[in-house]
Amino acid sequence: MTVSNPTTVTDPYTFVLVHGAWHGGWCWARVADRLRAAGHVVYTPTCTGLGERSHLLSTDITLHTFVQDIVNVLVWEDLHDVVLVGHSFGGLTITGVADIAAERIKKLVYLDAFILENGISTLDTLPPNIIEKLEAGVEKAGGPVPVLAAPRLEALGLTEADDLAFEEGRVTPHPYNTYCTALQLKNPVGNNLPATYVQCTEPEFIAVRNSLEWVKANTAWPVETLPGGHCAMVSHPEEVIKTLLAAAAV
C-alpha cells in the first residue's frame, strides 16, 4: 500500500485511536500510517480479548476493562494533549477514559460512535427483539466465555473487495459482558472536554442514530459528516484523516 502524505506539520498532534466491537488496533493501519508519515504521533491500542489480545478473552472482561486499557496507555506512555478518537463501540470507551484522565486529553472525537450516559449499558438501549437475537447468538457461540460473533462485514458499510479482504480473518468475537456493563461516570459525558461527533453518511449506520441525536440535543459539540460507511477508517482513510486533523485544530 502506498502511503500518501496528507499534511506535513511542524507541531504534530498525538492521536490515540480506539477501535470498536470485533476489531483491534489493526483496523486503524491505513489511517495511522498516513498520519505518522505526516509527522504525527499515533497510538492504536487493542482492548483486552480482541485482535492480537484475543488469547486474553475471559469472563472478567467488562467495559471497565476497556477503559482501563486505554487509561494505561495514556499513563504508561506519559501522553498529554491527546486527541482521543473512539470509533463505534469505542465511543463508550473514550467516554470512560475522559471521566478518569481528562487532564491528559486535548480533544475527544466520536467517529460514528455510541454514546451512553452514566449507569446505562448497551443492552439497556436495545429493544427486546434485538436483545433476543444477541442472546441467541451468544448461546450458539458456545464455549466458556460469552461472546458476540462479528456481523457480516457488509453490514458495517464495507463493499469493496480489498476492504473486505483487509478485515476478513481479523475480526474476532466480542466479549458479551461489555454490552451488559454500564459506565459509572462521576462527570457529564465528555467531562467538559472539547469534542466533535463525526457521522458517517454513505451509508448511514442506523445503530448509532440515537447517539447522534443525543449529541444534538444535549451538547454544543460540532457534528461533522463524512462520505463513507461505518468503517470509514478502512474504506475512506483519507477522508477520516482530514476530519481528524480538522477536529484536532479546533
Buried (B, 14 or more C-beta within 10 A) or exposed (E): EEBEEBEEEEEBBBBBBBBBBBBBBBBBBBBBBBBBBBBBBBBBBBBBBBBEBBEBBEEEBBBBBBBBBBBEBBEEBEBEEBBBBBBBBBBBBBBBBBBBBBEBBBBBBBBBBBBBEBEBBBBEBBEEEEBEEBBEBBEEBEEEBBBBEBEEBEEBBBEEEEBBEBBEEBBBBBBBBBBBBBBEBEBBBBBEBBBBBBBBBEEBBEBBEEBBEBBEEEBEBBEBEBEBBBBBBBBBBBBBBBBBBBBBEE
